[in-house]
Amino acid sequence: MSKSRKMRPLLPALLLLLLLCPCGAESRSPSRPSFVLVMADDLGIGDPGCYGNRTLRTPNIDRLARGGVKLTQHLAASPLCTPSRAAFMTGRYPVRSGMASRSRVGVFLFSASSGGLPTSEITFARLLKEQGYATALIGKWHLGLSCDRPADLCHHPLSHGFDAFYGLPVTNLRDCKPGAGSVFASGARLLVWAPLQAVGAALLTLGALRALGLVRVPPAAFLLLLLLAAAPLAALLAFLHFFRPLNCFLMRDRDVTQQPFSYDRLTQRLTAEAARFIRRNAERPFLLVLSYLHVHTAHFSSPDFAGRSQHGAYGDAAEEMDWSLGQILDVLEDTQLANNTLVYFSSDHGAHVEEVTAKGERHGGSNGIFKGGKSNNWEGGIRVPGILRWPGVIPAGQEVHEPTSNMDIFPTVAKLAGSPLPDDRIIDGRDLMPLLQGRSPRSEHEFLFHYCNFYLNAVRWHPRGSTSIWKAFYFTPKFTPQGANGCFSTHVCFCHSHFVTRHDPPLLFDLSRDPRESTPLTPETEPRFHDILRAMQEAADGHRATLTAAPDQLSVGNLLWKPWLQLCCSTPRLACRCDKEAQGPGATH
């Protein structure tokens, strides 16, 4: 019998082995990966070492970048926390869900506000839960709590597809940390100073008239005016005193566990909770959203990190966050889950460069070469770190220079989990996998629209077949002092009225040649100037035509503190003090 005839019976078995054996890591397409989506707060693109920082130590962010893809033009859908996070969760511009403010205040400041992410919105957590995933959000939420009564928790993470929640329902503010100052200081001064001036002027006038004998003023009138002067000051002091216990609390699922929350080893507690979630769900697909409080003010860090960085309290917080990320990456490796877990790391927007302490110390981070920062749509406000790692599926050590958005995570995660996208609404994000795996050289975003709260601020255009990336501003914030990188007098930049400068024609930049947005183009410096602006205006008009009216979740009525919605873990209600952490599952002391 010939040798070839002897081999024939073995051919079916060999073919079966070839079909079952993976033939190279890059061609693998594992089904139903787990997801760890990590969101920093106020971290600038110039802060991590892998984006060029040489003085801030971020070895674990850098480690993640070495093992995955680094996006160099990753963009937040908004330069403020609440709308950016709404876009991240839903894959939609926040104006579509009513999560874009028409007033000055663009984020939720009180836990007892009635606005929040509408229950009609679909988050990626809801989609993955329907596919059998375990889901958890640990850290900052900042997308609302209740609607009509405290117990309804209609905007709570557990009402949006998360099985578990441990963290802050609102955000980390200066007012939450004794001695760190108040974000309400400038506004409160205006509210108190005006009535004090009026009453003071009345007292001086009446006193002078009485001294001259021109009028007889009873002593009771002076007492009444003094009481009127004291009333706004007393109201301000009461507001500042009660803000911390009423608004700065920690929740586990639907229960308040620490009110006000303690900064003592807070990052370690959140990290430990995230690690426990991963270990508990090692045998099933899971979604973990780890939403850090760092590096939003008030800055804090444990004794292991305090005073160790070259950048003060900000650097200490950033390096502690990097340590926490390293712990999560280690847990994935220890549980042998790293190769089937997509890890995403980003920030909700650019660094808050105008943050300074009462002593004048800078508390903001670095946006690298880019102009602007948090709350404005210059590149420094919206260009953020973007790193994705999935060993063996996403090529390691790559850089992608195409425009991408934090809205892209929604369709990317949904498709990988096997979930169809909702067909009853527009999804603005695009699946990132073709770009990350090199199957497509171009971003699916030809146009991106940059909103300053409710208002369309700028348009970005990356034409097909061109290396240019055009950006046109319809208005820009008035920086104070002139030429600075932030809006010092108002803490954040506002989006309308006298706070902005309108441009007709729009300011036009080519970011591929001028990433610093330093020199606006003119018809003299760009021959296609009018054609480019015309194409961008047509795209903006087409985009606006897709918008439908949505209830304004950040209206004044929805933003105001409502006593009847206040969550409180003790009585009397104004006391609101408890510490159940020592008895809870996450106890560390």
ZICOR-V976811 format. One record per pair of residues at least 24 apart in sequence whose ideal C-beta (glycine too) atoms are under 10 Angstrom apart, sorted by the first residue. I is the first residue (numbers start at 0). J is the second residue. Records with the same first field share a line. If there is no record, write none. Layout:
BEGIN
I->J / J
END
This chain:
BEGIN
21->391
23->391
24->338 / 390 / 391 / 392 / 394 / 395
25->391 / 392 / 393 / 394 / 436 / 437
26->391 / 392 / 436
27->338 / 339 / 389 / 390 / 391 / 392
28->392 / 415 / 432 / 436
29->338 / 339 / 340 / 341 / 389 / 391 / 392 / 415
30->284 / 339 / 415 / 416 / 417
31->127 / 130 / 131 / 132 / 283 / 284 / 339 / 415 / 416 / 417
32->284 / 285 / 336 / 338 / 339 / 340 / 341 / 389 / 392 / 412 / 415 / 416
33->127 / 132 / 133 / 277 / 280 / 281 / 283 / 284 / 285 / 286 / 287 / 331 / 336 / 337 / 339 / 340 / 341 / 342 / 415 / 416
34->123 / 124 / 127 / 132 / 134 / 284 / 285 / 286 / 287 / 288 / 340 / 341 / 342 / 343 / 389 / 408 / 411 / 412 / 415 / 416
35->273 / 276 / 277 / 285 / 286 / 287 / 288 / 289 / 324 / 327 / 328 / 330 / 331 / 336 / 337 / 340 / 341 / 342 / 343 / 344 / 388
36->87 / 88 / 123 / 124 / 136 / 286 / 287 / 288 / 289 / 290 / 341 / 342 / 343 / 344 / 345 / 387 / 405 / 408 / 412
37->63 / 138 / 273 / 287 / 288 / 289 / 290 / 291 / 320 / 323 / 324 / 327 / 328 / 342 / 343 / 344 / 345 / 346 / 386
38->80 / 83 / 84 / 87 / 136 / 138 / 139 / 288 / 289 / 290 / 291 / 343 / 344 / 345 / 346 / 347 / 383 / 405 / 408
39->138 / 139 / 289 / 290 / 291 / 292 / 293 / 294 / 295 / 316 / 317 / 320 / 321 / 324 / 344 / 345 / 346 / 347 / 348 / 364 / 383 / 384
40->80 / 84 / 138 / 139 / 141 / 170 / 171 / 290 / 291 / 292 / 293 / 294 / 295 / 296 / 316 / 320 / 346 / 347 / 348 / 351
41->80 / 171 / 291 / 292 / 293 / 294 / 295 / 296 / 313 / 316 / 317 / 346 / 347 / 348 / 349 / 350 / 351 / 352 / 354 / 362 / 363 / 364 / 372 / 373
42->291 / 293 / 294 / 295 / 313 / 316 / 317 / 320 / 344 / 345 / 346 / 347 / 348 / 349 / 350 / 351 / 364 / 365 / 366 / 383 / 384
43->294 / 313 / 317 / 346 / 348 / 349 / 350 / 351 / 352 / 363 / 364 / 365 / 366 / 367 / 369 / 372 / 373 / 379 / 380 / 382 / 383 / 384
44->71 / 72 / 73 / 345 / 346 / 349 / 350 / 364 / 365 / 366 / 367 / 368 / 369 / 378 / 379 / 381 / 382 / 383 / 384 / 385
45->349 / 350 / 364 / 365 / 366 / 367 / 368 / 369 / 379 / 382 / 384
46->294 / 310 / 313 / 314 / 317 / 320 / 321 / 346 / 349 / 350 / 364 / 365 / 366 / 367 / 384
47->317 / 321 / 344 / 346 / 365 / 367 / 384 / 386
48->321
49->384 / 386 / 398
50->365 / 367 / 382 / 383 / 384 / 385 / 386
51->365 / 367 / 368
52->310 / 314 / 317 / 364 / 365 / 367
53->309
54->308 / 309 / 310 / 314 / 365
55->308 / 309 / 310 / 313 / 314 / 317 / 318 / 321 / 364 / 365
56->307 / 308 / 309 / 310 / 314 / 317 / 318 / 321 / 322
57->317 / 318 / 320 / 321 / 322 / 324 / 325 / 384
58->318 / 321 / 322 / 324 / 325
59->318 / 320 / 321 / 322 / 323 / 324 / 325 / 326 / 327 / 328 / 329 / 344
60->317 / 320 / 321 / 324 / 325 / 328 / 344 / 384 / 386
61->321 / 386
62->321 / 324 / 325 / 328 / 386 / 388
63->321 / 324 / 325 / 327 / 328 / 342 / 343 / 344 / 384 / 386 / 387 / 388
64->344 / 384 / 385 / 386 / 387 / 388 / 395 / 396 / 397 / 398
65->386 / 388 / 395 / 396
66->328 / 337 / 342 / 386 / 387 / 388 / 389 / 390 / 393 / 395 / 396
67->341 / 342 / 343 / 344 / 386 / 387 / 388 / 389 / 390 / 392 / 393 / 394 / 395 / 396 / 397 / 435
68->385 / 386 / 387 / 388 / 389 / 393 / 394 / 395 / 396 / 397 / 398 / 399 / 431 / 434 / 435 / 436 / 437
69->344 / 384 / 385 / 386 / 387 / 388 / 396 / 397 / 398 / 399 / 400
70->345 / 382 / 383 / 384 / 385 / 386 / 387 / 397 / 398 / 399 / 400 / 401 / 402 / 403 / 404 / 407 / 431 / 434 / 435 / 442
71->382 / 384 / 385 / 398 / 399 / 400 / 401 / 402 / 403 / 514
72->378 / 382 / 383 / 385 / 399 / 400 / 401 / 402 / 403 / 404 / 442 / 444 / 447 / 459 / 461 / 468 / 510 / 511 / 514
73->345 / 346 / 381 / 382 / 383 / 384 / 385 / 386 / 387 / 399 / 401 / 402 / 403 / 404 / 405 / 407 / 431
74->345 / 348 / 376 / 378 / 380 / 381 / 382 / 383 / 385 / 402 / 403 / 404 / 405 / 406 / 407 / 444 / 447 / 449 / 459
75->345 / 346 / 347 / 348 / 349 / 373 / 376 / 380 / 381 / 382 / 383 / 385 / 404 / 405 / 406 / 449
76->347 / 348 / 381 / 404 / 405 / 406 / 407 / 427 / 428 / 447 / 448 / 449 / 450
77->105 / 106 / 347 / 348 / 374 / 376 / 380 / 381 / 405 / 449 / 450 / 451 / 452 / 456
78->105 / 347 / 348 / 349 / 351 / 371 / 372 / 373 / 374 / 375 / 376 / 377 / 379 / 380 / 381 / 383 / 449 / 450 / 451 / 452 / 456 / 491 / 492 / 494
79->104 / 105 / 106 / 141 / 347 / 348 / 373 / 374 / 375 / 380 / 450 / 451 / 452 / 491 / 492 / 494
80->105 / 106 / 107 / 139 / 141 / 142 / 169 / 170 / 295 / 347 / 348 / 373 / 374
81->105 / 106 / 107 / 108 / 114 / 115 / 116 / 140 / 141 / 142 / 143 / 169 / 170 / 347 / 452 / 552 / 553
82->106 / 142 / 347 / 348 / 450 / 451 / 452 / 453 / 552 / 553
83->141 / 345 / 346 / 347 / 348 / 373 / 381 / 383 / 405 / 406
84->116 / 139 / 140 / 141 / 142 / 170 / 288 / 290 / 347 / 348 / 405
85->115 / 116 / 117 / 120 / 122 / 141 / 142 / 143 / 406 / 552
86->347 / 404 / 405 / 406 / 408 / 409 / 427 / 428 / 450
87->122 / 123 / 142 / 288 / 290 / 343 / 345 / 347 / 404 / 405 / 406 / 407 / 408 / 409 / 428
88->116 / 120 / 121 / 122 / 123 / 124 / 125 / 136 / 140 / 142 / 156 / 159 / 160 / 288 / 405 / 406 / 408 / 409
89->116 / 117 / 120 / 121 / 122 / 123 / 125 / 142 / 159 / 406 / 409 / 421 / 424 / 426 / 427 / 428
90->120 / 121 / 122 / 123 / 126 / 404 / 405 / 406 / 407 / 408 / 409 / 410 / 411 / 412 / 413 / 420 / 421 / 424 / 425 / 426 / 427 / 428 / 429
91->120 / 121 / 406 / 409 / 421 / 424 / 425 / 426 / 427 / 428
92->404 / 406 / 425 / 427 / 428 / 447 / 448 / 449 / 450 / 455 / 542 / 545 / 546
93->406 / 450 / 452 / 453 / 549 / 552 / 553
94->448 / 450 / 452 / 453 / 454 / 455 / 542 / 543 / 546 / 549
95->120 / 424 / 425 / 426 / 427 / 545 / 546 / 547 / 549
96->120 / 142 / 424 / 549 / 550 / 552
97->453 / 548 / 549 / 550 / 551 / 552 / 553 / 554 / 557
98->142 / 143 / 452 / 453 / 549 / 551 / 552 / 553
99->450 / 451 / 452 / 453 / 454 / 494 / 549 / 551 / 552 / 553
100->451 / 452 / 453 / 454 / 493 / 494 / 551 / 552 / 553 / 554 / 555 / 557 / 558
101->452 / 453 / 454 / 494 / 495 / 551 / 553 / 554 / 555
102->452 / 453 / 493 / 494 / 495 / 551 / 553 / 554 / 555 / 558
103->186 / 452 / 489 / 491 / 493 / 494 / 495 / 496 / 498 / 555
104->186 / 452 / 491 / 493 / 553 / 554 / 555 / 558
105->374 / 450 / 451 / 452 / 453 / 491 / 492 / 493 / 494 / 553 / 558
106->141 / 142 / 169 / 170 / 374 / 452 / 491 / 553 / 558
107->140 / 141 / 142 / 143 / 144 / 154 / 168 / 169 / 170 / 246 / 552 / 553 / 557 / 558
108->169 / 170 / 172 / 174 / 182 / 183 / 242 / 246 / 558 / 559 / 560
109->144 / 169 / 242 / 245 / 246 / 558 / 559 / 560 / 561 / 564 / 565
110->143 / 144 / 145 / 149 / 167 / 168 / 169 / 170 / 245 / 246 / 247 / 248 / 250 / 255 / 258 / 560 / 564 / 565 / 566 / 567
111->144 / 145 / 149 / 169 / 245 / 246 / 559 / 560 / 561 / 562 / 563 / 564 / 565 / 566 / 567
112->143 / 144 / 145 / 154 / 169 / 246 / 552 / 553 / 556 / 557 / 558 / 559 / 560 / 561 / 564
113->143 / 144 / 145 / 146 / 147 / 153 / 154 / 552 / 554 / 556 / 557 / 558 / 559 / 560 / 561 / 563 / 564
114->142 / 143 / 144 / 146 / 154 / 550 / 551 / 552 / 553 / 554 / 555 / 556 / 557 / 558 / 559
115->140 / 141 / 142 / 143 / 144 / 145 / 146 / 152 / 153 / 154 / 155 / 158 / 159 / 168 / 552 / 553 / 557
116->140 / 141 / 142 / 143 / 153 / 154 / 155 / 156 / 158 / 159 / 552
117->142 / 143 / 146 / 153 / 154 / 159 / 549 / 550 / 552
118->146 / 151 / 153 / 154 / 158 / 159
119->423 / 424 / 549 / 550
120->154 / 159 / 421 / 424 / 549
121->159 / 160 / 409 / 413 / 420 / 421 / 423 / 424 / 426
122->156 / 158 / 159 / 160 / 161 / 288 / 409
123->159 / 160 / 286 / 288 / 408 / 409 / 410 / 411 / 412 / 413 / 416 / 418 / 428
124->156 / 157 / 159 / 160 / 161 / 162 / 286 / 288 / 412
125->158 / 159 / 160 / 161 / 418 / 421
126->160 / 286 / 409 / 410 / 412 / 413 / 414 / 416 / 417 / 418 / 419 / 420 / 421
127->160 / 161 / 284 / 285 / 286 / 412 / 413 / 415 / 416 / 417 / 418
128->159 / 160 / 161 / 162 / 286 / 416 / 418
129->160 / 416 / 418
130->284 / 286 / 413 / 416 / 417 / 418
131->283 / 284 / 416 / 417
132->160 / 162 / 280 / 283 / 284 / 285 / 286 / 287 / 412 / 416 / 417 / 418
133->161 / 162 / 163 / 276 / 277 / 279 / 280 / 282 / 283 / 284 / 285 / 286 / 287
134->159 / 160 / 161 / 162 / 163 / 164 / 276 / 280 / 284 / 285 / 286 / 287 / 288
135->161 / 162 / 163 / 164 / 165 / 166 / 272 / 273 / 275 / 276 / 277 / 279 / 280 / 285 / 286 / 287 / 288 / 289
136->160 / 161 / 162 / 163 / 164 / 165 / 166 / 276 / 286 / 287 / 288 / 289 / 290
137->161 / 163 / 164 / 165 / 166 / 268 / 269 / 270 / 271 / 272 / 273 / 274 / 275 / 276 / 287 / 288 / 289 / 290 / 291 / 585
138->164 / 165 / 166 / 167 / 171 / 265 / 266 / 269 / 270 / 272 / 273 / 288 / 289 / 290 / 291 / 292 / 293 / 323
139->166 / 167 / 168 / 169 / 170 / 171 / 269 / 288 / 289 / 290 / 291 / 292 / 293 / 295 / 347
140->164 / 166 / 167 / 168 / 169 / 170 / 250 / 288 / 290
141->166 / 167 / 168 / 169 / 170 / 171 / 290 / 295 / 347
142->168 / 169 / 552
143->168 / 169 / 552 / 553 / 557
144->168 / 169 / 250 / 564 / 565 / 566
145->561 / 563 / 564 / 565 / 566
146->557 / 564
147->561 / 563 / 564
148->563 / 564
149->561 / 563 / 564 / 565 / 566 / 567
150->253 / 564 / 566
151->564
152->250 / 252 / 253 / 566
154->552
155->250 / 252 / 253
156->250 / 252 / 253 / 288 / 290
157->250 / 252 / 253
158->253
160->286
161->252 / 286 / 287 / 288
162->252 / 276 / 280 / 285 / 286
163->251 / 252 / 272 / 275 / 276 / 279 / 280 / 287
164->250 / 251 / 252 / 253 / 288
165->249 / 250 / 251 / 252 / 256 / 268 / 269 / 271 / 272 / 273 / 275 / 276 / 583 / 584 / 585
166->249 / 250 / 251 / 260 / 265 / 268 / 269 / 272 / 288 / 289 / 290 / 291 / 292
167->246 / 247 / 248 / 249 / 250 / 260 / 265 / 269 / 290 / 292
168->246 / 248 / 249 / 250 / 255 / 566
169->246 / 247 / 248
170->246 / 247 / 292 / 295
171->247 / 260 / 262 / 265 / 291 / 292 / 293 / 294 / 295 / 296 / 297 / 298 / 299
172->242 / 243 / 246 / 247 / 295 / 296 / 297
173->295 / 296 / 297 / 298 / 354 / 356 / 357 / 362
174->238 / 239 / 242 / 243 / 246 / 247 / 259 / 297
175->242 / 243 / 244 / 246 / 247 / 248 / 259 / 260 / 262 / 292 / 296 / 297 / 299
176->243 / 247 / 259 / 260 / 262 / 296 / 297 / 298 / 299
177->243 / 259 / 262 / 297
178->297 / 357
179->262 / 296 / 297 / 298 / 299 / 312 / 356 / 357 / 362
180->296 / 297 / 355 / 356 / 357
181->235 / 238 / 239 / 242 / 243 / 357
182->242 / 296 / 297 / 490 / 491
183->235 / 238 / 239 / 242 / 490
184->235 / 239 / 357 / 490
185->487 / 488 / 489 / 490
186->489 / 490
187->231 / 232 / 234 / 235 / 236 / 238 / 239
188->235
190->231 / 234 / 235 / 238
191->228 / 230 / 231 / 232 / 233 / 234 / 235 / 236
192->231 / 232
193->231
194->227 / 228 / 230 / 231 / 232 / 234
195->227 / 228 / 229 / 231 / 232
196->228
197->224 / 227 / 228
198->223 / 224 / 225 / 226 / 227 / 228 / 229 / 230 / 231
199->224 / 228
201->227 / 228
202->227 / 228
237->573
238->560
240->573
241->560 / 573 / 574 / 575
242->560
243->575
244->567 / 568 / 569 / 573 / 574 / 575 / 576 / 577
245->560 / 562 / 565 / 566 / 567 / 572 / 573 / 574 / 575
246->560 / 565 / 566 / 575
247->297 / 575
248->566 / 567 / 568 / 575 / 576 / 577
249->568 / 578 / 579 / 580 / 583 / 585
250->566 / 568
251->579 / 580 / 583 / 584 / 585
253->566
254->566 / 568 / 579 / 583
255->566 / 567 / 568 / 569 / 575 / 577 / 579
256->568 / 577 / 578 / 579 / 580 / 581 / 582 / 583 / 584 / 585 / 586
257->568 / 576 / 577 / 578 / 579 / 580 / 581 / 583 / 585
258->566 / 567 / 568 / 569 / 574 / 575 / 576 / 577 / 578 / 579
259->575 / 576 / 577 / 578
260->292 / 578 / 580
261->299 / 578 / 580 / 588
262->292 / 297 / 298 / 299 / 300 / 301
263->299 / 301 / 302 / 580 / 587 / 588
264->299 / 300 / 301 / 302 / 303 / 587 / 588
265->292 / 293 / 299 / 300 / 301 / 319 / 587
266->291 / 292 / 293 / 299 / 300 / 301 / 303 / 304 / 316 / 319 / 320 / 322 / 323 / 326
267->301 / 303 / 319 / 322 / 323 / 326 / 587
268->580 / 583 / 585 / 586 / 587 / 588
269->293 / 323 / 585
270->319 / 320 / 322 / 323 / 324 / 325 / 326 / 327 / 330
271->323 / 326 / 584 / 585 / 586 / 587
272->584 / 585 / 587
273->323 / 324 / 326 / 327 / 330
274->323 / 326 / 327 / 329 / 330 / 331 / 333 / 334
275->330 / 584 / 585
276->330
277->327 / 330 / 331 / 333 / 334 / 336 / 340
278->330 / 333 / 334 / 336
280->334 / 336
281->330 / 331 / 333 / 334 / 335 / 336
282->334 / 336
284->339 / 340 / 415 / 416 / 417
285->336 / 340
286->341 / 412 / 416
287->327 / 340 / 342
288->343 / 408
289->323 / 324 / 327 / 342 / 344
290->347
291->316 / 317 / 319 / 320 / 323 / 324 / 346 / 347
292->316 / 320
293->317 / 318 / 319 / 320 / 321 / 323
294->318 / 319 / 320 / 346 / 350 / 351 / 354 / 362 / 363 / 364
295->347 / 351 / 354 / 362 / 373
296->351 / 354 / 355 / 356 / 362 / 363
297->356 / 362
298->354 / 356 / 362
310->361 / 362 / 364 / 365
311->356 / 360 / 361 / 362
312->356 / 360 / 361 / 362
313->350 / 351 / 354 / 360 / 361 / 362 / 363 / 364 / 365
314->364
316->362 / 364
317->350 / 364 / 365
328->388
331->388 / 390
337->388 / 389 / 390 / 391
338->389 / 390 / 391 / 392
339->389 / 390 / 391 / 392
340->388 / 389 / 390
341->387 / 388 / 389 / 390 / 392 / 393 / 408 / 411 / 412 / 415 / 416 / 431 / 432 / 435
342->386 / 387 / 388 / 389 / 390 / 393
343->385 / 386 / 387 / 388 / 389 / 405 / 407 / 408 / 411 / 412 / 431
344->383 / 384 / 385 / 386 / 387 / 388
345->383 / 384 / 385 / 386 / 387 / 405 / 408
346->373 / 382 / 383 / 384 / 385 / 405
347->373 / 383 / 405
348->372 / 373 / 374 / 375 / 376 / 379 / 380 / 381 / 382 / 383 / 405
349->373 / 374 / 375 / 376 / 377 / 378 / 379 / 380 / 381 / 382 / 383
350->379 / 380 / 383 / 484 / 485
351->380 / 485 / 490 / 491
352->379 / 380 / 483 / 484 / 485 / 487
353->478 / 479 / 483 / 484 / 485 / 486 / 487 / 488 / 489 / 490 / 491 / 492
354->485 / 487 / 490
355->485 / 487
363->484 / 485
366->484
367->514 / 515
368->514 / 515 / 517
369->484 / 510 / 514 / 515 / 516
370->478 / 484 / 514 / 515 / 516 / 517
371->475 / 476 / 478 / 484 / 485 / 486 / 492 / 516
372->484 / 485 / 486 / 491 / 492
373->485 / 486 / 490 / 491 / 492
374->451 / 452 / 476 / 485 / 486 / 489 / 490 / 491 / 492 / 493 / 494
375->449 / 451 / 456 / 457 / 475 / 476 / 478 / 484 / 485 / 486 / 491 / 492 / 493 / 494 / 499
376->449 / 450 / 451 / 455 / 456 / 457 / 459 / 470 / 472 / 474 / 475 / 476 / 492 / 494
377->449 / 456 / 457 / 470 / 472 / 475 / 476 / 478 / 484 / 492 / 508 / 515 / 516
378->470 / 508 / 510 / 514 / 515 / 516
379->484 / 485 / 515 / 516
380->449 / 451 / 456 / 476 / 484 / 485 / 492
381->405 / 447 / 449 / 450 / 456 / 457 / 459
382->510 / 514
385->431
387->411 / 431 / 432 / 434 / 435
388->435
389->415 / 432 / 435 / 436
392->432 / 435 / 436
393->431 / 432 / 435 / 436 / 437
394->435 / 436 / 437
397->435 / 436 / 437
399->431 / 434 / 435 / 437 / 440 / 442
400->442 / 466 / 468 / 511
401->431 / 434 / 439 / 440 / 441 / 442 / 443 / 444 / 461 / 468
402->441 / 442 / 443 / 444 / 445 / 446 / 447 / 459 / 460 / 461 / 468 / 510
403->428 / 429 / 431 / 434 / 435 / 442 / 443 / 444 / 447
404->428 / 429 / 431 / 442 / 444 / 447 / 459
406->444 / 447
407->431 / 432 / 434 / 442 / 443 / 444
410->443
411->435
424->547
425->542 / 545 / 546 / 547
427->542 / 545
445->538
446->534 / 535 / 537 / 538 / 539 / 541 / 542
447->538 / 542
448->535 / 538 / 539 / 542 / 543
449->473
450->494
451->475 / 476 / 492 / 493 / 494 / 495 / 498 / 499
452->492 / 493 / 494 / 495 / 553
453->494 / 495 / 551 / 553
454->494 / 495 / 499
455->539 / 542 / 543 / 546
456->494 / 499
457->505 / 506 / 508 / 535 / 539
458->505 / 507 / 532 / 534 / 535 / 536 / 538 / 539 / 542
459->508 / 510 / 535 / 538
460->531 / 532 / 534 / 535 / 538 / 539
461->510 / 511
462->531 / 534
465->511
466->509 / 511 / 512
467->509 / 510 / 511 / 512 / 525 / 527 / 531
468->508 / 509 / 510 / 511 / 512 / 513 / 514
469->507 / 508 / 509 / 510 / 511 / 520 / 525 / 527 / 531 / 532 / 534 / 535
470->505 / 506 / 507 / 508 / 509 / 510 / 513 / 514 / 516 / 535
471->502 / 504 / 505 / 506 / 507 / 508 / 519 / 520 / 531 / 532 / 534 / 535 / 536 / 539
472->499 / 500 / 501 / 502 / 505 / 506 / 507 / 508 / 516 / 519
473->499 / 501 / 502 / 503 / 504 / 505 / 506 / 535 / 536 / 539
474->498 / 499 / 500 / 501 / 502 / 503 / 505 / 506
475->499 / 500 / 501 / 502 / 505 / 506 / 516
476->500
504->528 / 529 / 532 / 536
505->531 / 532 / 535 / 536 / 539
507->531 / 532 / 535
END
